[in-house]
Amino acid sequence: MPIRAAFEIGGHRIAAGTRRTVDLPVSVLSDHTPVSMSVHVIHGKADGPTVFVSAGIHGDEVIGVEIVRRLLRAPNLKSLRGTLIVIPIVNAFGFINHSRYLPDRRDLNRMFPGTVGGSLASRLAHLFLTEIVARSDLGIDLHSAAIHRTNLPQVRISPDNTYTAELAEVFGAPVILQSPLREGSLRGAAKEIGKDILLYEAGEGLRFDEMSVRAGVAGILRVLRHVNMVAAKGIAKPKAPPQYCSSSKWLRAPAGGLIRTFKAEGDVVAEGDVMGVVADPFGEKEEEIVAPFNGIVVGRAVLPIVNEGDAVFHLARVKSMSKAEDAVGDLNDQLTDDPLFDEDEII
């Protein structure tokens, strides 16, 4: 059997059957401290696809970083076919400062495809797109909600891509949400160069959530198994198919004040259900937030203080309430019983 060629990135060569962390230079801070994007490459002995897994495009979204840490310790990767490129923290600037943004206050996920000579955000976007995305067959990008919000584990896909819809089913998060591509986003730029990306959303900014982490690790391993990069041993299939939601809507606070929420992420609600009440600090006036359609709560605000117009509940439309309830219930059961997480020490 011929030896597979080495994988080259950033001037480094990773031999087949080995793994290595390399640093891609990004910038130099004002005090002359160099900043790089660290990339871990697992280059299998046997041929196969090249897949990247990225986290920390928004620096305050730390759940993806933990998912990556556990993924890299998974025993399934020891006999990997193809090449896995893992980037735990794309936006090191934001991560260090506990911030969603870069030092120039730009959102990296609105700066793609970027340019070589542009702003700091534009240069980082260009580096990531050319060095990682363009060299991969598939990507899985990990996100969480912004600070003071939380998301139910979900995979977001564009409406016209049957392949990512197939992979989203394999991933096994309780909800698949159809989401249009935004200008400047990684998914949008990847589509322009013919690359497919799954976007996983779960949990809250600057917080860990165990079920969200477990769902992310399990989902990535299922996708790697589906594209024949890892063996099936120890990778459980989803107990029930995810709930597909073709649209969603943010429900906003009808007034400013203190909010009492009656529904949490994962709750299935019927049209007309009262989801929360906003009261002024004197208790003289209360206004209800009512579900406008049957749906599942895929995200919500966790801060009890709201201004009028603040986004409070992210409600995704469902066709079958019973199927939606089964999808969320089966996720909790499976992640509790999954042999991947039975060890005394979490991987």
HUKATA-V851654 format. One record per run of one state. SS is the DSSP state (A for helix, B for strand, O for the rest). FROM is the first residue (numbers start at 0). LEN is the number of residues. If there is no record, write none. Layout:
# HUKATA-V851654
[[SS;FROM;LEN] [SS;FROM;LEN]]
This chain:
# HUKATA-V851654
[[O;0;6] [B;6;3] [O;9;2] [B;11;3] [O;14;3] [B;17;11] [O;28;5] [B;33;10] [O;43;2] [B;45;9] [O;54;8] [A;62;10] [O;72;2] [A;74;5] [O;79;1] [B;80;7] [O;87;4] [A;91;5] [O;96;11] [A;107;3] [O;110;9] [A;119;12] [O;131;1] [A;132;3] [O;135;2] [B;137;6] [O;143;5] [B;148;9] [O;157;4] [A;161;10] [O;171;3] [B;174;4] [O;178;7] [A;185;7] [O;192;3] [B;195;9] [O;204;5] [A;209;17] [O;226;16] [B;242;3] [O;245;2] [B;247;5] [O;252;4] [B;256;5] [O;261;6] [B;267;2] [O;269;4] [B;273;6] [O;279;6] [B;285;5] [O;290;4] [B;294;7] [O;301;3] [B;304;2] [O;306;4] [B;310;7] [O;317;3] [A;320;17] [O;337;1] [A;338;3] [O;341;6]]
